[in-house]
Amino acid sequence: MVKKIDGEFFVLEEDISYQEFVHLAQEQGWVKQLTHHGDGKKEAFQEIWTTHDRKNVINYVDDPLTFTRFLWIRGSNLHPLLFEVSRRLPAYEPDDLLQMAIDAQNEQEAIGALLKIAVGFPDFDDSAFNIFRVYLTHPSPIVRKATVQAIAYRLWDESINLLEQVSKSDPEKDIREFVQLILEHRNIDKNN
């Protein structure tokens, strides 16, 4: 059985700043509960806010692994909150994220799109999975490795067979080893 991640994820557009998020939070009367500064390399900067009634939680995340800023919003009274956030902070729709990967013209655009898809699709999605599957055959080893990183970000159960194939067939030894390491860590985590 696949565990679903609760809440909604908003991958913020690149020009949306932390200050704009804080401005919205303060206007809405949200209460900052915790700040984790991260290390800027592997650990994300993250703030956890709640609505004034404490029925909803809003995580603001600036993730150096995916080069994205996003919101993770969950709680018992989401509809008004989601409406206000989507109205005030431009974020990518899931279809926009997929289209970015389809339209990518170079390695940098492809990698950016793949990593945004990893964040924007916390639960398994056929369309996102197919984007990853296609990009695992990209001629650029840099793009293939970024695809593996994007898959590993959520590591859907449905992606394990695909990663096992890559661990045996990718032409680059370092990519095969990277995938094998991911699979080993998954097995360790699953057994604990």
ROSERO-66092 format. One line per field, with one value per residue: residue number from 1; z, y, x of N, C-alpha, C, CB in turn. Coordinates in steps of 0.1 Angstrom, whole numbers, plus 5000, padded with zeros to 4 digits. Glycine has a CB too. Layout:
k = c(NUM|...)
nw = c(Z|...)
nv = c(Y|...)
nu = c(X|...)
caw = c(Z|...)
cav = c(Y|...)
cau = c(X|...)
cw = c(Z|...)
cv = c(Y|...)
cu = c(X|...)
cbw = c(Z|...)
cbv = c(Y|...)
cbu = c(X|...)
***
This chain:
k = c(1|2|3|4|5|6|7|8|9|10|11|12|13|14|15|16|17|18|19|20|21|22|23|24|25|26|27|28|29|30|31|32|33|34|35|36|37|38|39|40|41|42|43|44|45|46|47|48|49|50|51|52|53|54|55|56|57|58|59|60|61|62|63|64|65|66|67|68|69|70|71|72|73|74|75|76|77|78|79|80|81|82|83|84|85|86|87|88|89|90|91|92|93|94|95|96|97|98|99|100|101|102|103|104|105|106|107|108|109|110|111|112|113|114|115|116|117|118|119|120|121|122|123|124|125|126|127|128|129|130|131|132|133|134|135|136|137|138|139|140|141|142|143|144|145|146|147|148|149|150|151|152|153|154|155|156|157|158|159|160|161|162|163|164|165|166|167|168|169|170|171|172|173|174|175|176|177|178|179|180|181|182|183|184|185|186|187|188|189|190|191|192)
nw = c(5000|4991|5007|5010|5008|5029|5023|5004|4978|4967|4943|4941|4919|4903|4907|4931|4963|4996|5013|5003|5008|5037|5041|5032|5051|5075|5070|5069|5095|5104|5124|5133|5140|5140|5130|5108|5099|5080|5060|5035|5016|5017|5035|5039|5042|5063|5074|5097|5099|5114|5110|5126|5142|5145|5130|5106|5089|5076|5057|5047|5024|5013|4992|4988|4974|4953|4942|4945|4958|4979|4991|5016|5025|5049|5068|5086|5076|5048|5023|5022|5028|5008|4986|4991|4992|4966|4952|4959|4958|4932|4918|4903|4883|4883|4857|4843|4853|4842|4815|4813|4814|4791|4772|4775|4764|4768|4788|4814|4816|4814|4837|4857|4854|4859|4886|4898|4892|4909|4934|4932|4928|4951|4955|4937|4902|4870|4847|4855|4862|4837|4824|4838|4831|4804|4804|4816|4795|4782|4762|4776|4803|4826|4827|4830|4855|4871|4867|4881|4906|4909|4909|4932|4952|4960|4958|4949|4952|4928|4912|4917|4902|4878|4885|4893|4867|4856|4872|4862|4835|4826|4807|4821|4846|4871|4874|4875|4899|4917|4916|4926|4952|4962|4961|4979|5003|5005|5009|5034|5050|5047|5060|5086)
nv = c(4988|5022|5050|5081|5115|5140|5171|5201|5210|5238|5248|5275|5303|5315|5342|5349|5360|5352|5373|5382|5360|5361|5386|5380|5360|5375|5394|5377|5369|5347|5325|5323|5293|5279|5280|5266|5269|5255|5244|5254|5238|5210|5207|5222|5255|5263|5273|5270|5277|5285|5288|5313|5300|5276|5254|5248|5242|5257|5252|5269|5264|5265|5249|5236|5213|5209|5233|5249|5269|5263|5258|5238|5229|5220|5207|5211|5230|5238|5250|5279|5289|5278|5291|5318|5317|5308|5329|5350|5343|5335|5304|5273|5253|5218|5208|5228|5223|5198|5205|5222|5204|5190|5210|5218|5232|5229|5215|5228|5238|5215|5201|5218|5217|5190|5187|5205|5191|5169|5180|5191|5169|5150|5126|5095|5099|5093|5108|5124|5104|5092|5113|5113|5087|5089|5109|5095|5083|5102|5118|5132|5126|5142|5152|5127|5119|5139|5133|5109|5118|5134|5115|5101|5119|5117|5090|5071|5040|5028|5035|5020|4996|5008|5022|5001|4990|5011|5010|4988|4992|5018|5038|5051|5046|5060|5069|5045|5035|5055|5051|5025|5030|5046|5027|5008|5023|5027|5001|4996|5016|5007|4982|4990)
nu = c(5008|5006|5017|5001|5009|4999|4981|4988|5011|5029|5048|5067|5069|5099|5104|5092|5096|5110|5104|5080|5063|5064|5052|5026|5019|5020|5000|4978|4977|4990|5010|5043|5060|5084|5117|5140|5172|5188|5216|5222|5232|5227|5207|5175|5163|5137|5106|5080|5047|5015|4980|4960|4941|4952|4945|4956|4987|5015|5043|5071|5096|5129|5147|5178|5186|5168|5167|5144|5117|5091|5057|5042|5012|4988|4960|4928|4911|4913|4904|4898|4923|4940|4929|4936|4964|4970|4960|4976|5003|5021|5023|5034|5012|5004|5003|5017|5043|5049|5048|5070|5091|5086|5090|5116|5147|5174|5200|5200|5174|5160|5169|5160|5132|5128|5135|5116|5093|5097|5093|5067|5050|5042|5029|5025|5023|5011|5018|5040|5057|5061|5075|5099|5107|5112|5132|5153|5165|5178|5204|5224|5245|5244|5218|5204|5214|5203|5177|5175|5180|5158|5138|5145|5139|5113|5108|5089|5071|5064|5085|5107|5113|5120|5143|5159|5164|5179|5201|5214|5217|5225|5248|5268|5290|5291|5265|5251|5261|5252|5225|5224|5232|5211|5190|5200|5199|5172|5163|5175|5162|5136|5137|5141)
caw = c(5000|4990|5017|5004|5016|5032|5021|4990|4976|4958|4938|4938|4907|4907|4912|4944|4973|5010|5019|4998|5016|5050|5040|5031|5064|5085|5067|5072|5109|5107|5136|5130|5151|5141|5118|5106|5089|5071|5057|5022|5007|5017|5044|5034|5051|5064|5084|5100|5104|5116|5110|5140|5149|5146|5123|5094|5090|5063|5057|5036|5022|5003|4992|4979|4966|4941|4937|4945|4970|4979|5003|5019|5033|5053|5079|5085|5070|5037|5011|5021|5029|4995|4977|4994|4988|4952|4946|4962|4955|4920|4918|4891|4883|4880|4842|4840|4856|4832|4802|4813|4810|4776|4763|4778|4752|4771|4800|4825|4816|4817|4851|4866|4853|4866|4901|4902|4892|4921|4945|4929|4927|4962|4953|4924|4891|4858|4838|4860|4861|4822|4821|4844|4823|4791|4807|4819|4783|4776|4758|4786|4816|4836|4828|4835|4869|4877|4867|4892|4918|4910|4913|4946|4961|4965|4957|4948|4951|4914|4905|4920|4890|4868|4890|4892|4853|4854|4879|4854|4821|4822|4802|4830|4859|4883|4875|4880|4914|4924|4917|4935|4966|4965|4963|4991|5014|5006|5015|5048|5056|5047|5070|5100)
cav = c(5000|5034|5061|5094|5127|5149|5185|5206|5216|5249|5252|5290|5308|5319|5356|5351|5360|5349|5385|5382|5350|5366|5396|5373|5354|5385|5399|5367|5366|5334|5326|5315|5284|5273|5283|5258|5276|5246|5246|5260|5228|5197|5210|5233|5266|5260|5279|5264|5287|5280|5298|5318|5290|5264|5243|5246|5243|5261|5251|5275|5257|5269|5236|5237|5201|5210|5247|5254|5274|5258|5257|5226|5233|5210|5210|5208|5240|5242|5257|5294|5291|5275|5301|5330|5315|5307|5342|5360|5339|5327|5290|5265|5243|5206|5207|5237|5217|5188|5212|5227|5193|5187|5221|5221|5233|5226|5207|5235|5239|5201|5198|5226|5211|5177|5189|5210|5180|5161|5187|5193|5157|5142|5113|5090|5105|5086|5118|5127|5092|5091|5123|5107|5075|5094|5116|5085|5079|5114|5116|5138|5120|5152|5152|5114|5119|5148|5126|5099|5127|5138|5103|5097|5129|5112|5076|5063|5026|5025|5039|5011|4988|5017|5025|4989|4989|5020|5005|4978|4995|5032|5037|5058|5039|5068|5069|5031|5034|5064|5045|5014|5036|5050|5015|5002|5031|5025|4988|4998|5023|4998|4972|4995)
cau = c(5000|5014|5013|4999|5014|4988|4983|4990|5024|5029|5061|5066|5076|5112|5105|5085|5107|5107|5097|5066|5057|5063|5042|5013|5017|5017|4987|4968|4977|4997|5019|5055|5062|5097|5126|5152|5180|5195|5230|5223|5238|5218|5195|5167|5158|5123|5098|5067|5037|5001|4969|4958|4933|4961|4939|4963|5001|5021|5057|5078|5108|5138|5154|5190|5187|5160|5167|5131|5110|5077|5049|5035|5000|4979|4951|4914|4903|4923|4899|4900|4937|4946|4925|4943|4977|4971|4956|4986|5017|5021|5029|5032|5002|5011|5004|5028|5056|5051|5050|5083|5100|5084|5095|5130|5155|5188|5202|5196|5160|5155|5171|5151|5119|5127|5135|5103|5083|5099|5087|5053|5043|5046|5023|5027|5015|5015|5024|5053|5065|5065|5085|5111|5111|5117|5145|5163|5172|5184|5218|5233|5246|5240|5203|5200|5217|5193|5164|5176|5179|5143|5130|5149|5134|5100|5110|5076|5072|5063|5097|5118|5117|5127|5157|5167|5169|5190|5213|5221|5219|5229|5261|5277|5292|5287|5250|5247|5265|5243|5212|5225|5232|5197|5182|5205|5194|5158|5161|5178|5151|5124|5139|5141)
cw = c(5000|5000|5009|5014|5017|5027|5006|4989|4965|4955|4934|4926|4912|4912|4925|4955|4987|5016|5015|5006|5030|5051|5040|5045|5074|5082|5071|5087|5113|5117|5132|5142|5152|5128|5119|5095|5078|5069|5043|5012|5005|5025|5040|5045|5051|5076|5085|5106|5106|5114|5124|5149|5151|5139|5110|5096|5076|5065|5045|5036|5011|5002|4982|4971|4953|4935|4936|4959|4969|4992|5004|5029|5036|5065|5077|5078|5058|5027|5011|5021|5015|4985|4979|4990|4973|4945|4948|4959|4943|4921|4906|4893|4879|4864|4837|4842|4846|4818|4802|4809|4796|4767|4766|4766|4755|4784|4813|4827|4820|4832|4860|4866|4860|4881|4906|4902|4905|4933|4943|4929|4939|4961|4939|4914|4878|4848|4842|4859|4846|4818|4826|4835|4810|4794|4811|4807|4775|4773|4768|4799|4828|4838|4834|4850|4876|4877|4878|4905|4920|4915|4928|4956|4967|4966|4958|4946|4936|4906|4907|4909|4880|4873|4890|4877|4851|4860|4872|4840|4817|4818|4811|4843|4871|4885|4880|4895|4922|4926|4927|4950|4970|4969|4976|5003|5016|5013|5030|5055|5057|5058|5084|5105)
cv = c(5012|5045|5074|5105|5136|5163|5188|5212|5226|5252|5267|5293|5314|5333|5359|5349|5356|5361|5385|5372|5355|5377|5390|5367|5364|5391|5390|5363|5352|5336|5317|5306|5280|5278|5273|5264|5268|5250|5252|5250|5216|5199|5223|5243|5263|5268|5272|5275|5280|5292|5302|5308|5277|5252|5240|5249|5247|5260|5259|5269|5262|5258|5237|5224|5202|5224|5253|5260|5269|5259|5243|5230|5222|5214|5207|5218|5247|5251|5272|5297|5289|5286|5314|5329|5315|5321|5352|5356|5330|5315|5283|5255|5230|5204|5216|5230|5206|5194|5217|5216|5189|5198|5224|5221|5230|5219|5215|5236|5225|5198|5206|5221|5198|5178|5196|5200|5171|5167|5188|5181|5148|5128|5108|5096|5099|5096|5121|5115|5090|5101|5118|5095|5079|5101|5107|5080|5091|5112|5122|5131|5129|5152|5138|5114|5128|5141|5116|5107|5131|5126|5100|5107|5124|5096|5068|5048|5022|5028|5029|5002|4996|5019|5012|4986|4998|5016|4994|4982|5009|5031|5043|5050|5047|5069|5056|5030|5043|5058|5033|5019|5040|5037|5008|5010|5029|5012|4989|5005|5014|4987|4977|5000)
cu = c(5009|5008|5012|5004|5002|4991|4985|5004|5023|5044|5060|5074|5089|5113|5098|5096|5101|5100|5083|5057|5054|5052|5028|5010|5013|5003|4975|4967|4982|5007|5031|5058|5077|5105|5138|5160|5187|5209|5232|5229|5229|5206|5188|5164|5143|5117|5084|5058|5023|4992|4966|4950|4940|4954|4947|4978|5006|5036|5062|5092|5116|5148|5166|5192|5179|5160|5153|5127|5096|5070|5043|5024|4991|4971|4937|4906|4911|4917|4902|4915|4944|4942|4933|4958|4979|4968|4968|5000|5017|5030|5026|5021|5009|5013|5016|5042|5059|5054|5065|5093|5098|5090|5110|5139|5170|5188|5197|5181|5154|5157|5162|5137|5118|5127|5122|5092|5085|5092|5072|5044|5047|5041|5025|5017|5020|5023|5038|5062|5070|5075|5099|5116|5118|5131|5156|5170|5178|5199|5228|5233|5242|5225|5198|5202|5207|5180|5164|5174|5164|5135|5133|5143|5121|5101|5097|5079|5072|5076|5109|5122|5125|5142|5165|5172|5180|5203|5221|5225|5224|5244|5272|5278|5288|5272|5245|5249|5256|5230|5213|5225|5218|5189|5187|5199|5179|5155|5165|5167|5139|5125|5139|5128)
cbw = c(5012|4975|5029|5000|5009|5046|5029|4986|4971|4963|4927|4950|4899|4895|4901|4946|4975|5018|5015|4983|5017|5056|5027|5020|5068|5085|5052|5064|5115|5094|5149|5127|5148|5142|5118|5103|5096|5057|5059|5023|5011|5022|5058|5029|5046|5066|5082|5109|5093|5130|5102|5140|5142|5161|5119|5082|5095|5059|5056|5039|5020|5006|4987|4988|4974|4944|4924|4941|4972|4974|5003|5025|5026|5056|5083|5099|5080|5031|5010|5034|5039|4990|4980|5009|4994|4946|4953|4977|4968|4908|4931|4887|4874|4885|4835|4847|4870|4830|4800|4828|4819|4773|4766|4789|4747|4771|4802|4824|4803|4808|4855|4860|4838|4862|4905|4892|4879|4924|4947|4916|4914|4975|4957|4924|4891|4850|4836|4875|4865|4813|4828|4858|4820|4785|4817|4827|4773|4786|4745|4788|4819|4833|4814|4828|4872|4869|4854|4892|4917|4897|4904|4947|4953|4957|4968|4936|4959|4908|4908|4932|4884|4866|4905|4896|4844|4859|4893|4853|4814|4834|4789|4832|4860|4882|4861|4872|4915|4916|4903|4932|4966|4953|4951|4992|5012|4992|5008|5050|5048|5033|5067|5101)
cbv = c(5000|5039|5062|5096|5133|5149|5190|5216|5205|5262|5243|5298|5318|5318|5365|5340|5374|5346|5397|5379|5337|5372|5405|5363|5346|5396|5402|5354|5367|5327|5321|5324|5271|5258|5298|5243|5284|5247|5234|5272|5224|5186|5210|5228|5280|5245|5294|5251|5299|5273|5293|5332|5288|5260|5247|5255|5231|5276|5236|5291|5242|5283|5225|5239|5189|5206|5248|5243|5290|5244|5268|5214|5245|5197|5225|5205|5251|5230|5254|5300|5282|5261|5305|5333|5302|5297|5348|5363|5331|5336|5283|5258|5246|5194|5211|5250|5210|5179|5223|5232|5181|5186|5233|5212|5247|5240|5204|5250|5244|5191|5201|5241|5209|5168|5198|5222|5171|5159|5201|5201|5150|5148|5113|5074|5120|5081|5130|5132|5079|5092|5137|5102|5066|5104|5127|5074|5072|5127|5122|5153|5115|5166|5154|5103|5123|5161|5118|5092|5139|5144|5091|5097|5142|5116|5071|5068|5018|5033|5053|5002|4981|5030|5030|4977|4992|5034|5000|4966|4993|5042|5044|5073|5035|5082|5072|5020|5038|5078|5040|5006|5048|5057|5005|5003|5046|5025|4978|5006|5036|4992|4964|5006)
cbu = c(4990|5013|5023|4984|5026|4984|4994|4980|5034|5022|5067|5071|5067|5121|5100|5074|5113|5120|5105|5065|5065|5076|5044|5013|5030|5027|4986|4970|4963|5003|5012|5068|5054|5097|5131|5148|5191|5188|5238|5231|5252|5226|5199|5153|5161|5121|5096|5068|5035|4999|4956|4950|4920|4963|4925|4958|5008|5017|5062|5079|5105|5145|5144|5202|5182|5146|5174|5121|5111|5077|5038|5044|4993|4987|4953|4909|4899|4928|4885|4894|4944|4941|4910|4943|4983|4961|4944|4985|5023|5027|5025|5045|4990|5002|4991|5028|5055|5038|5040|5087|5097|5069|5087|5136|5154|5196|5217|5202|5154|5162|5186|5151|5115|5139|5147|5100|5085|5114|5093|5052|5044|5041|5008|5026|5015|5003|5015|5052|5057|5052|5082|5109|5099|5108|5142|5157|5162|5182|5221|5228|5260|5246|5197|5208|5231|5192|5162|5189|5188|5138|5134|5164|5131|5088|5120|5067|5061|5051|5101|5114|5105|5119|5156|5158|5157|5185|5209|5212|5206|5228|5262|5273|5307|5293|5243|5254|5279|5242|5207|5238|5242|5190|5184|5220|5197|5151|5170|5192|5148|5122|5151|5151)
***
